[in-house]
Amino acid sequence: MEQSDLSNDRRTFWPRVGPAGFVPDLGDDRPCANCGYNLRGLAYDAACPECGALYGIAPATEQLPWDDADQRGDGNQWRMLWAFIVTTIIVILRPRDLGGNVWGCEPIDGKAAIAYRRICVTIGTIFLSLVVITLTIEAIGIERAPICAVLNVLAILLWINIFTHGSIHFFEDKGAGSARRRAMALARYCAAPMALMPLHLVLAPMHLELLRQVEWTKTSSDQLLMLTLGHGAILLIQLLASASAEAALLFQVVNVSRPAASGLAVVDVIGRALLGSIYFVGLPVLIAVVANSIGR
């Protein structure tokens, strides 16, 4: 019984051996993208017998702009901004293109992927902190809210960092070989929906109206609840977008159907979000309660 439980704990997923929808065919010539050696009949994740390269297949999926140094402009700020925006759009609206890069012939720039995630974490922290600080002002008043501000920002930064890093850990036991390693690198781009945090500003007019009505004192609980639900709905959309990107990668590295990959990714993302709610929700609420008690 103990051995059975141990084996279940160590269970991994059945990896794919090549791009979804393609299998090796003895009748198809498949030149190595590195040296041109014919890889006919070899598994897609097999090293080239001639040069040892693992990039024997080059699907039609284009390299992500942020992953391409030429498109980033090697330090050109405007080209970097454009590459960041286009990459974010691709990850959110065309996650299959992100997944296709698992089998790309171009090496993945790990440092660029790390930088991309950090930018998304920074954007997410700034705008989500504005939301939480504003809700805190409306809940306990502007006189006590500054006491909570710094701790709220730290709590949000911790949550976003843990949440986005969880996508990388998600692929540690999924897939095999170069596909798994590339998926772990590409998983950093699953942080792209955090760059959508400025969307919460669409509720800014409601906040301004409420704060004007109450002259920077507490708002009613009903008004505060509606605004909180509004921000929660936007955040849920962002979480589902992260799950969509994860599912696209998972479908490429694990031999499961697209619905199964989507289900597994949604469960993983929602689970991480709920576990991290102690930082994102619990700490700010606790801090606000303490600050409100001190101010009385």
C-alpha positions as CSV (number, residue, x, y, z in Angstrom):
1,M,0.0,0.0,0.0
2,E,2.8,2.4,0.9
3,Q,4.6,1.7,-2.4
4,S,1.4,2.3,-4.3
5,D,0.9,5.7,-2.6
6,L,4.5,6.6,-3.3
7,S,4.1,5.8,-6.9
8,N,1.0,8.0,-7.1
9,D,3.0,10.9,-5.6
10,R,5.6,10.5,-8.3
11,R,3.3,10.1,-11.2
12,T,4.1,12.1,-14.2
13,F,2.3,12.8,-17.5
14,W,2.8,10.8,-20.7
15,P,4.9,13.2,-22.9
16,R,4.4,13.8,-26.6
17,V,7.2,12.8,-28.9
18,G,6.7,15.6,-31.4
19,P,4.4,18.4,-32.4
20,A,0.7,17.7,-31.7
21,G,-0.9,16.2,-34.8
22,F,2.4,15.0,-36.3
23,V,4.1,11.6,-36.0
24,P,7.3,10.3,-37.6
25,D,6.8,8.8,-41.0
26,L,9.4,6.6,-42.7
27,G,8.3,8.1,-46.0
28,D,8.9,11.7,-45.1
29,D,12.3,13.4,-45.5
30,R,13.0,15.7,-42.5
31,P,16.3,17.6,-42.7
32,C,17.9,18.7,-39.5
33,A,17.5,22.5,-39.2
34,N,21.1,22.8,-38.0
35,C,23.1,20.7,-40.4
36,G,20.7,19.3,-43.0
37,Y,21.1,15.6,-42.1
38,N,18.0,13.6,-43.0
39,L,16.1,12.7,-39.7
40,R,13.6,10.5,-41.5
41,G,12.2,7.8,-39.1
42,L,13.7,9.3,-36.0
43,A,11.5,10.6,-33.1
44,Y,10.9,14.3,-33.1
45,D,12.8,14.8,-29.8
46,A,15.8,12.7,-30.8
47,A,19.1,14.3,-31.3
48,C,20.5,14.6,-34.8
49,P,23.0,11.7,-35.3
50,E,25.2,13.9,-37.3
51,C,25.5,17.1,-35.2
52,G,23.6,16.3,-32.0
53,A,21.1,19.2,-32.5
54,L,17.7,18.8,-30.9
55,Y,16.0,21.3,-33.3
56,G,15.2,18.8,-36.1
57,I,11.7,20.1,-36.8
58,A,10.7,23.7,-37.7
59,P,6.9,24.2,-37.6
60,A,5.3,27.2,-39.2
61,T,4.9,29.0,-35.8
62,E,6.9,32.2,-35.7
63,Q,9.3,33.1,-32.9
64,L,7.8,35.4,-30.2
65,P,8.8,39.0,-30.9
66,W,10.2,39.5,-27.4
67,D,12.2,36.3,-27.7
68,D,13.8,37.6,-31.0
69,A,16.7,39.9,-30.3
70,D,16.3,41.5,-33.7
71,Q,12.7,42.4,-33.1
72,R,13.5,43.8,-29.7
73,G,16.0,46.0,-31.3
74,D,18.9,45.2,-29.0
75,G,18.2,48.0,-26.5
76,N,16.0,50.3,-28.7
77,Q,13.3,51.4,-26.3
78,W,10.6,51.9,-28.9
79,R,11.2,48.5,-30.6
80,M,11.4,46.8,-27.2
81,L,8.0,48.4,-26.3
82,W,6.5,47.3,-29.6
83,A,7.9,43.7,-29.1
84,F,6.5,43.6,-25.6
85,I,3.0,44.7,-26.7
86,V,2.9,42.3,-29.7
87,T,4.1,39.4,-27.6
88,T,1.5,40.1,-24.9
89,I,-1.2,40.2,-27.6
90,I,0.0,36.9,-29.0
91,V,0.1,35.1,-25.7
92,I,-3.4,36.3,-24.7
93,L,-5.2,36.1,-28.0
94,R,-3.3,33.4,-29.9
95,P,-1.9,31.1,-27.2
96,R,-1.5,28.3,-29.7
97,D,1.3,30.3,-31.3
98,L,3.0,30.3,-27.8
99,G,2.6,26.5,-27.6
100,G,4.0,26.0,-31.1
101,N,7.3,27.5,-29.9
102,V,7.8,24.3,-27.9
103,W,8.9,22.6,-31.1
104,G,10.5,25.6,-32.8
105,C,14.0,25.4,-34.3
106,E,15.2,28.6,-32.7
107,P,16.7,28.5,-29.2
108,I,14.7,30.3,-26.5
109,D,16.4,33.4,-25.0
110,G,16.0,32.6,-21.3
111,K,17.2,36.0,-20.1
112,A,14.6,37.7,-22.3
113,A,11.9,35.5,-20.9
114,I,12.9,36.3,-17.4
115,A,12.9,40.0,-18.2
116,Y,9.4,39.7,-19.8
117,R,8.0,38.1,-16.6
118,R,9.5,40.7,-14.4
119,I,8.0,43.6,-16.5
120,C,4.6,41.9,-16.2
121,V,5.0,41.5,-12.5
122,T,6.0,45.1,-12.1
123,I,3.0,46.4,-14.2
124,G,0.6,44.1,-12.3
125,T,1.9,45.2,-8.9
126,I,1.7,48.9,-9.6
127,F,-1.9,48.9,-10.9
128,L,-3.3,46.2,-8.5
129,S,-1.7,48.2,-5.6
130,L,-3.6,51.2,-6.8
131,V,-6.8,49.2,-6.7
132,V,-6.2,47.8,-3.2
133,I,-5.1,51.1,-1.8
134,T,-8.2,52.8,-3.2
135,L,-10.5,50.1,-1.8
136,T,-8.7,50.5,1.6
137,I,-9.4,54.3,1.6
138,E,-13.0,53.7,0.8
139,A,-13.2,51.0,3.6
140,I,-11.5,52.8,6.5
141,G,-11.0,56.4,5.3
142,I,-8.0,58.3,4.0
143,E,-6.7,59.1,7.5
144,R,-5.9,55.5,8.3
145,A,-5.3,54.1,4.8
146,P,-1.7,55.3,4.5
147,I,-0.7,53.0,7.4
148,C,-1.6,50.0,5.2
149,A,-0.1,51.2,1.9
150,V,3.4,49.8,2.1
151,L,2.4,46.5,3.5
152,N,-0.4,46.2,0.9
153,V,2.1,46.7,-2.0
154,L,4.5,44.1,-0.6
155,A,1.7,41.6,-0.2
156,I,0.5,42.1,-3.8
157,L,4.1,41.9,-5.1
158,L,4.5,38.6,-3.2
159,W,1.3,37.2,-4.6
160,I,1.9,38.1,-8.2
161,N,5.5,36.8,-8.1
162,I,4.4,33.5,-6.6
163,F,1.5,33.1,-9.0
164,T,3.5,33.8,-12.1
165,H,6.4,31.6,-11.0
166,G,4.0,28.8,-10.4
167,S,3.5,28.4,-14.2
168,I,7.2,27.4,-14.5
169,H,6.9,24.8,-11.7
170,F,3.8,23.4,-13.3
171,F,5.9,22.0,-16.1
172,E,8.6,20.5,-14.0
173,D,7.1,17.0,-14.2
174,K,5.3,17.2,-17.5
175,G,6.8,16.3,-20.9
176,A,10.3,15.1,-21.4
177,G,13.6,16.2,-22.9
178,S,14.0,19.4,-24.7
179,A,10.2,19.9,-25.0
180,R,9.9,20.1,-21.2
181,R,12.8,22.4,-20.9
182,R,11.5,24.7,-23.6
183,A,8.0,24.7,-22.0
184,M,9.4,25.7,-18.7
185,A,11.2,28.6,-20.4
186,L,8.1,29.6,-22.4
187,A,6.0,29.4,-19.2
188,R,7.4,32.8,-18.1
189,Y,5.3,34.3,-20.9
190,C,2.1,33.0,-19.2
191,A,2.6,36.1,-17.0
192,A,1.4,38.2,-20.0
193,P,-2.2,38.8,-18.5
194,M,-0.7,40.6,-15.6
195,A,0.2,43.3,-18.1
196,L,-3.5,43.8,-18.5
197,M,-3.9,45.1,-14.9
198,P,-4.4,48.7,-16.2
199,L,-7.9,47.5,-17.3
200,H,-8.9,48.0,-13.7
201,L,-8.8,51.7,-14.4
202,V,-12.2,51.4,-16.2
203,L,-13.7,51.4,-12.8
204,A,-11.9,54.6,-11.8
205,P,-14.9,56.9,-12.5
206,M,-17.0,54.9,-10.0
207,H,-14.3,55.3,-7.4
208,L,-14.0,59.0,-8.0
209,E,-17.7,59.5,-7.8
210,L,-18.0,57.6,-4.5
211,L,-15.0,59.4,-3.0
212,R,-16.5,62.7,-4.0
213,Q,-19.8,61.9,-2.5
214,V,-18.4,60.8,0.9
215,E,-15.6,63.4,1.0
216,W,-12.8,61.0,1.6
217,T,-14.5,59.1,4.4
218,K,-15.8,55.6,4.4
219,T,-18.2,54.5,1.7
220,S,-21.2,52.2,2.3
221,S,-20.6,48.5,2.4
222,D,-22.9,47.9,-0.6
223,Q,-20.9,50.3,-2.8
224,L,-17.6,48.8,-1.7
225,L,-18.9,45.3,-2.4
226,M,-19.9,46.2,-5.9
227,L,-16.6,47.7,-6.7
228,T,-14.8,44.8,-5.2
229,L,-16.8,42.4,-7.4
230,G,-16.1,44.5,-10.5
231,H,-12.3,44.3,-9.9
232,G,-12.7,40.6,-9.0
233,A,-14.4,39.9,-12.4
234,I,-11.5,41.6,-14.3
235,L,-9.0,39.7,-12.3
236,L,-10.8,36.4,-13.1
237,I,-10.5,37.2,-16.8
238,Q,-6.8,37.7,-16.4
239,L,-6.5,34.4,-14.5
240,L,-8.4,32.5,-17.2
241,A,-6.1,34.1,-19.9
242,S,-3.1,32.7,-17.9
243,A,-4.8,29.3,-17.9
244,S,-5.3,29.5,-21.6
245,A,-1.6,30.1,-22.2
246,E,-0.6,27.3,-19.9
247,A,-3.1,24.9,-21.6
248,A,-1.5,25.7,-25.0
249,L,1.9,24.7,-23.7
250,L,0.6,21.7,-21.9
251,F,-1.1,20.4,-25.0
252,Q,2.2,20.4,-26.8
253,V,4.3,18.6,-24.2
254,V,1.7,16.1,-22.8
255,N,-0.3,13.6,-24.8
256,V,-3.7,14.8,-23.8
257,S,-6.6,16.4,-25.7
258,R,-7.1,20.1,-25.8
259,P,-10.1,20.0,-23.4
260,A,-8.1,18.0,-20.9
261,A,-5.2,20.3,-21.2
262,S,-7.5,23.3,-20.6
263,G,-9.1,21.6,-17.6
264,L,-5.8,20.8,-16.0
265,A,-4.5,24.3,-16.6
266,V,-7.6,26.0,-15.2
267,V,-7.4,23.8,-12.0
268,D,-3.8,24.7,-11.6
269,V,-4.3,28.4,-12.1
270,I,-7.3,28.7,-9.9
271,G,-5.6,26.6,-7.2
272,R,-2.6,28.8,-7.2
273,A,-4.8,31.9,-7.1
274,L,-6.7,30.6,-4.1
275,L,-3.6,29.5,-2.2
276,G,-2.1,32.9,-2.9
277,S,-5.2,34.7,-1.7
278,I,-3.8,34.7,1.8
279,Y,-1.3,37.3,0.5
280,F,-3.5,39.2,-1.9
281,V,-6.7,39.2,0.1
282,G,-6.0,38.0,3.7
283,L,-3.0,40.3,4.5
284,P,-4.6,43.6,3.1
285,V,-7.8,42.9,5.0
286,L,-6.0,42.1,8.2
287,I,-3.8,45.2,7.9
288,A,-6.9,47.3,7.3
289,V,-8.7,45.9,10.3
290,V,-5.6,46.6,12.5
291,A,-5.1,50.1,11.1
292,N,-8.8,50.9,11.7
293,S,-8.6,49.6,15.3
294,I,-5.5,51.7,16.0
295,G,-7.1,54.8,14.5
296,R,-10.1,54.7,16.9
